[in-house]
Amino acid sequence: MRSLLAPVALLLLWGCSARKPQNTQAMSSFDKQGHRGCRALMPENTIPAMLRALELGVTTLETDAVITKDSQVILSHEPFFNHEITTRPNGAAVTEAEEKSLNIYHMNYSEVLRYDVGLKSHPRFPLQKKMAVSKPLLATMIDSAEAYCRRHGRPLPTYNIETKTNPATDGLYHPGPEAFVDRLVNVIESRGIGARVIIQSFDVRTLQYLHKHYPRFRTALLIEDFDKRDFNTQLQRLGFTPTIYSPHYSLATQALVDSCHQRNIKIIPWTVDEAAMKELVRIGVDGIITDDPALFERAGIR
């Protein structure tokens, strides 16, 4: 009887494995990242945005770091006050013509706190909730996110932090890459979360400095949609193999995914809308950065 059942069992096992989808990556390992927290729903790079992203089940909080005059590391996509989101202390809206003069690197954090970044209606995110809120310290955001997860019994998050540096604006809008990275790492280490941090950048200098002096940190190379250099050339310019390759989602193809995985590099595209999400999962990306983390559940990513 045993000899008759064995071939049948093998055939059933083969049939089940043959029907598996092309992408066999377990969804439990899929990295769901909330871009600037969840700026489609809440004011970007604020504590309410991060907590809402956690509520929606993200595994990683994606954010941006800049440095103030008094050397505080805060959350901000630009090293100045963007006109799309900012209201002056006197209640007047910041204009596009003046935004770059509101240089955060030339302000102490006490001055930064006087500017609101949540009351103005965002022209591109009509569902974003309006509220009075300011740019937080990175340390405060981390404390708030950790406390929220412990209070609600949720897994502690990963933090994907972008260094907002550019060779053309060293000393003008931010310190050089060495000082920038050192200050960022000091905050991360003060909170004891280094094992759950990714440092990402378009500026290879900050990643190179990090790789040399803080090799224990994971790194992500960001790639703009207009960067037409081939994958190998981009990695050669970086000078080492990053943990993550993070291109604009329009650049992600099956060939690029395969190239990353052949080098043991994860690929996590940004900033992905609902229309592109399922296709990116199909071709095997390791995670997605999106403005609206509510899309993950709608796409069946859990």
PLY file of the C-alpha trace (Angstrom):
ply
format ascii 1.0
element vertex 302
property float x
property float y
property float z
element edge 301
property int vertex1
property int vertex2
end_header
0.00 0.00 0.00
2.84 2.40 0.89
4.48 1.86 -2.54
1.25 2.85 -4.33
0.68 5.99 -2.29
4.20 7.38 -2.64
4.01 8.16 -6.40
0.58 9.71 -5.95
1.88 11.94 -3.14
4.82 13.04 -5.29
2.50 13.92 -8.16
0.26 15.99 -5.85
3.29 17.78 -4.39
4.63 18.57 -7.88
1.22 19.85 -8.97
0.96 22.23 -6.01
4.46 23.60 -6.53
3.88 24.05 -10.27
0.90 26.28 -9.60
2.86 28.74 -7.42
2.97 32.32 -8.77
6.15 33.71 -10.26
6.79 35.90 -7.21
7.03 33.54 -4.23
8.23 36.18 -1.78
6.26 35.98 1.47
4.12 39.06 1.96
5.09 39.03 5.62
8.60 40.10 4.58
7.36 42.79 2.20
8.48 46.26 3.34
5.50 48.62 3.41
6.90 52.14 3.67
4.88 55.28 4.37
6.33 58.21 2.40
6.90 61.19 4.71
4.63 59.22 7.02
1.47 59.29 4.94
1.29 62.66 3.24
-1.76 61.75 1.18
-3.72 61.72 4.44
-1.81 63.81 7.02
0.65 66.74 6.95
3.96 65.36 5.71
6.91 64.61 7.98
4.94 65.28 11.16
4.26 63.09 14.15
0.54 62.74 13.28
1.56 61.47 9.82
3.90 58.88 11.32
1.33 57.62 13.84
-1.36 57.38 11.17
1.04 55.38 8.97
1.67 52.98 11.85
-2.07 52.65 12.38
-2.38 51.67 8.71
0.18 48.91 9.18
3.40 50.19 7.63
6.58 48.35 8.52
8.84 51.33 7.80
8.44 55.07 8.37
10.09 56.91 5.48
11.19 60.44 6.31
13.71 63.21 5.57
16.22 64.91 7.83
17.63 68.44 7.80
19.82 70.33 10.28
19.00 73.59 12.09
21.39 76.40 13.01
21.65 75.03 16.55
22.51 71.55 15.20
19.12 69.93 15.79
18.08 67.12 13.42
14.47 67.67 12.34
12.03 66.21 9.83
11.72 68.19 6.61
11.81 67.33 2.93
13.40 70.66 2.02
16.02 72.59 4.00
13.62 75.55 3.77
9.89 76.14 4.30
8.04 74.87 1.25
5.30 77.21 0.03
2.85 74.34 -0.56
2.58 73.51 3.13
3.79 76.49 5.19
2.09 79.30 7.05
4.18 82.08 8.61
4.00 82.91 12.34
1.76 85.89 11.47
-0.71 83.61 9.67
0.31 84.60 6.12
0.95 81.87 3.56
4.54 81.44 2.39
4.94 82.19 -1.31
6.99 80.25 -3.82
9.13 83.33 -4.46
10.20 83.58 -0.81
10.37 79.93 0.31
14.10 79.42 -0.25
14.92 82.47 1.84
13.33 80.71 4.83
16.48 78.65 5.32
16.15 76.16 8.19
19.94 75.81 8.44
20.00 79.52 9.41
17.26 79.14 12.07
17.40 77.84 15.61
14.81 75.16 16.28
12.83 77.54 18.50
12.28 79.70 15.41
11.38 76.69 13.23
8.60 75.82 15.68
6.84 79.12 14.94
6.01 78.03 11.37
2.95 75.86 10.75
3.07 73.06 8.16
-0.40 71.55 8.49
-3.10 74.20 8.25
-2.67 75.04 4.58
-4.65 72.91 2.10
-2.23 70.86 0.02
-2.84 71.42 -3.71
-1.95 67.85 -4.67
-3.42 65.91 -1.73
-7.06 66.92 -1.24
-7.68 64.21 1.39
-4.87 65.45 3.62
-6.25 66.45 7.01
-5.66 70.06 8.03
-4.27 70.66 11.53
-1.94 72.97 13.39
1.43 71.22 13.48
5.14 72.05 13.24
8.26 70.24 12.04
9.35 67.85 14.81
12.75 66.82 16.07
13.81 63.43 14.72
14.33 62.27 18.31
10.80 63.30 19.31
9.30 61.52 16.32
11.17 58.32 17.19
10.05 58.52 20.83
6.44 59.05 19.75
6.47 56.18 17.24
8.08 53.75 19.69
5.61 54.69 22.45
2.65 54.32 20.08
3.71 50.82 19.02
4.29 49.66 22.58
1.00 51.15 23.73
-0.95 49.40 20.97
1.00 46.13 20.91
2.34 46.73 17.40
5.77 45.67 16.08
8.38 48.38 16.44
8.99 50.08 13.07
12.01 50.50 10.86
13.00 54.09 10.04
14.14 54.99 6.52
15.80 58.41 6.84
16.96 60.47 3.87
19.92 62.81 4.19
18.91 66.02 2.43
22.32 67.04 1.15
23.62 68.26 -2.19
27.20 69.18 -3.19
25.97 72.51 -4.58
24.49 73.61 -1.25
27.08 72.44 1.31
27.43 75.15 3.94
24.43 77.05 2.56
21.44 74.83 3.39
23.19 72.10 5.38
26.56 71.04 6.77
28.89 68.91 4.69
28.18 65.17 4.45
30.52 64.20 7.30
28.99 66.54 9.88
25.48 65.80 8.63
25.88 62.04 8.99
27.59 62.33 12.38
24.73 64.38 13.80
22.13 62.05 12.35
23.87 58.97 13.73
24.16 60.59 17.17
20.38 60.94 17.34
19.80 57.39 16.12
22.26 55.92 18.61
20.84 58.00 21.47
17.54 56.18 20.88
19.11 52.73 20.51
17.39 51.96 17.21
20.38 51.55 14.89
19.40 47.97 13.96
16.06 49.30 12.68
17.39 52.21 10.61
18.06 52.63 6.90
19.92 55.72 5.69
18.95 56.68 2.14
20.20 59.41 -0.16
20.53 60.65 -3.71
23.87 62.14 -2.59
26.38 59.28 -2.73
28.80 61.22 -0.50
26.69 60.71 2.62
26.28 57.00 1.86
30.01 56.60 1.22
30.88 58.33 4.49
28.32 56.23 6.35
29.61 53.00 4.78
33.20 53.83 5.79
32.60 55.11 9.32
29.33 53.42 10.33
29.28 50.19 8.29
26.70 48.57 10.61
23.97 50.80 9.14
21.88 49.70 6.19
22.01 52.00 3.16
19.63 52.77 0.30
20.70 54.38 -2.96
17.93 56.65 -4.27
17.61 57.07 -8.04
15.67 59.84 -9.81
13.40 59.06 -12.75
15.60 61.17 -15.04
18.79 59.28 -14.13
19.43 57.30 -17.31
22.77 55.78 -16.29
22.73 52.00 -16.26
22.52 50.05 -13.00
26.17 48.97 -12.99
27.40 52.52 -13.60
25.31 53.81 -10.68
26.76 51.17 -8.35
30.29 51.87 -9.56
29.85 55.56 -8.73
28.63 54.65 -5.25
31.67 52.43 -4.77
30.07 49.68 -2.68
27.02 47.44 -2.67
24.10 49.11 -0.85
21.53 47.18 1.12
18.72 48.65 -0.97
18.39 50.11 -4.45
15.49 52.58 -4.45
14.53 53.93 -7.89
11.55 55.97 -9.00
8.83 53.40 -9.62
8.74 54.15 -13.38
12.26 52.68 -13.69
11.43 49.35 -12.06
11.40 46.46 -14.53
11.71 42.69 -14.24
15.28 42.95 -15.52
16.19 45.55 -12.89
14.62 43.48 -10.10
16.59 40.44 -11.28
19.83 42.46 -11.43
19.34 43.65 -7.86
18.55 40.20 -6.53
21.54 38.67 -8.32
23.71 41.05 -6.26
21.74 40.38 -3.06
20.37 43.95 -3.11
16.76 44.64 -2.20
14.78 46.88 -4.54
12.19 49.26 -3.06
10.70 51.78 -5.55
9.21 55.18 -4.71
6.66 56.88 -4.72
4.07 54.33 -5.82
0.41 54.95 -6.54
-2.37 52.36 -6.59
-2.21 51.76 -10.34
1.42 50.60 -10.26
1.39 48.69 -6.99
0.20 45.26 -8.13
2.54 45.16 -11.12
5.53 45.99 -8.93
4.58 43.19 -6.54
4.23 40.83 -9.51
7.76 41.47 -10.76
9.16 40.82 -7.28
10.11 44.12 -5.63
10.99 43.81 -1.94
8.91 46.74 -0.77
7.08 49.89 -1.85
7.19 53.51 -0.69
3.81 55.20 -1.03
2.13 58.46 -0.01
-0.99 56.54 1.00
-0.35 53.41 3.09
-4.07 52.60 2.97
-3.38 51.38 -0.59
-1.46 48.35 0.70
-4.58 46.67 2.02
-6.54 47.53 -1.11
-3.78 45.89 -3.18
-3.84 42.78 -0.99
-0.42 43.47 0.56
-0.51 42.52 4.23
0 1
1 2
2 3
3 4
4 5
5 6
6 7
7 8
8 9
9 10
10 11
11 12
12 13
13 14
14 15
15 16
16 17
17 18
18 19
19 20
20 21
21 22
22 23
23 24
24 25
25 26
26 27
27 28
28 29
29 30
30 31
31 32
32 33
33 34
34 35
35 36
36 37
37 38
38 39
39 40
40 41
41 42
42 43
43 44
44 45
45 46
46 47
47 48
48 49
49 50
50 51
51 52
52 53
53 54
54 55
55 56
56 57
57 58
58 59
59 60
60 61
61 62
62 63
63 64
64 65
65 66
66 67
67 68
68 69
69 70
70 71
71 72
72 73
73 74
74 75
75 76
76 77
77 78
78 79
79 80
80 81
81 82
82 83
83 84
84 85
85 86
86 87
87 88
88 89
89 90
90 91
91 92
92 93
93 94
94 95
95 96
96 97
97 98
98 99
99 100
100 101
101 102
102 103
103 104
104 105
105 106
106 107
107 108
108 109
109 110
110 111
111 112
112 113
113 114
114 115
115 116
116 117
117 118
118 119
119 120
120 121
121 122
122 123
123 124
124 125
125 126
126 127
127 128
128 129
129 130
130 131
131 132
132 133
133 134
134 135
135 136
136 137
137 138
138 139
139 140
140 141
141 142
142 143
143 144
144 145
145 146
146 147
147 148
148 149
149 150
150 151
151 152
152 153
153 154
154 155
155 156
156 157
157 158
158 159
159 160
160 161
161 162
162 163
163 164
164 165
165 166
166 167
167 168
168 169
169 170
170 171
171 172
172 173
173 174
174 175
175 176
176 177
177 178
178 179
179 180
180 181
181 182
182 183
183 184
184 185
185 186
186 187
187 188
188 189
189 190
190 191
191 192
192 193
193 194
194 195
195 196
196 197
197 198
198 199
199 200
200 201
201 202
202 203
203 204
204 205
205 206
206 207
207 208
208 209
209 210
210 211
211 212
212 213
213 214
214 215
215 216
216 217
217 218
218 219
219 220
220 221
221 222
222 223
223 224
224 225
225 226
226 227
227 228
228 229
229 230
230 231
231 232
232 233
233 234
234 235
235 236
236 237
237 238
238 239
239 240
240 241
241 242
242 243
243 244
244 245
245 246
246 247
247 248
248 249
249 250
250 251
251 252
252 253
253 254
254 255
255 256
256 257
257 258
258 259
259 260
260 261
261 262
262 263
263 264
264 265
265 266
266 267
267 268
268 269
269 270
270 271
271 272
272 273
273 274
274 275
275 276
276 277
277 278
278 279
279 280
280 281
281 282
282 283
283 284
284 285
285 286
286 287
287 288
288 289
289 290
290 291
291 292
292 293
293 294
294 295
295 296
296 297
297 298
298 299
299 300
300 301
